[in-house]
């Protein structure tokens, strides 16, 4: 499985016209890759309702869960981790852009 390029994530940020949350990113990637909620939920071993709650921002995910999404969808885990951390900082009122790089 190849890791998809970060340009896709950057393009999604621009298309949304605002901050791209982890949930919106998952929804956008899922739709672009033509994966149904049922199929992705099955791959993630979670319920469709749980996935819907993540996509709509009603549920947050851990870094471990973000890594699982990255692996299942074939994207960089670093990008997914950065989005989770951005969401966490946004929730406490910090408006920052998180950039992670491999050590």
N, C-alpha and C positions, 0 to 999 in steps of 0.2 A: 504494500500500500504506500503510495507516495504522499508526501506532505505538501499540501496546497500552499501557494504563495501568499505572503502577507498583503499583497496588493488587493486581493479580494476583500480582506477585512477593511482596508483603507477605503476602498470604493463603497462598501456598505455604509461606513461612517458618513461619507459625503452624500450618499443617496437619501439617507434618513433625514438630513437637515438638522440634526440635533445629536446629542450624545447617544451613541449606540450602546445600549445596555447588553449584558450577557444574554438575557432572554430574547431580546430582539435580534441579536446576532444569530442565536441558534435558530430562531424562526426563519430568518432570511436565508441562512445557509441551507436549512432543510428544504425550503421551497425552491431555491435555485438548483439544488441537487435532486429535486423532484422526489423527495422522500416524504411519505405521509407521517402524520403524528403517530399513527398506530404502529407503523414500521419502526420509527426511531425509538418510540417507547419500548417496543419489544427488544430492540438491539441494546437499549440501556438497562433493561430489566426493571423498568418502572411503569406505572400506569399511565395511560393516555392523559388522564386528568392531572396527574403530577407534572407531566411534560407541559401541558397547557398552562398550568400555574407558573412554571418556570418561564415560559415564553412571554407570558403577560406580566411578569414582574411581581406576581403575588407570592412567589417562593424564591428564596435565594439558594445558591448552591455553594458547596464547599470547594476548596481547591482540588481536592481528590475527585469530586464529581466532575469538575471542569476538565480535569485530565482524562477522565473516562469519555466525556463528550468528544474531546479532541481526537482521541484514539479511534473511536467509533466512526467519526465523520471524516477522518483522514487529514486533519488540520494540525497546525503547530500548537503544542501544548503551552508554549510560552505566550502566544497570543491569547489563548483562552484564559490563562491565569491572570494576565494583565487586565482583561475585561472584568473578571470577578473582583480584583483588587480595586479597580476604578469604581465599580458599583458600591463597594464597601465604603470607600472614601467619600463618594457622593452622598451616601446616606447620612454621614455625620457632618455634612456641610462643607467638605473640602472639594474644591473644583480643581482637579489636577488631571493631567494626562500621564498614565503610567507606561513606562517603557521598560521591558525586561530583556535581558540578553543572557544567553547561555554562559555559564562560568567556565 
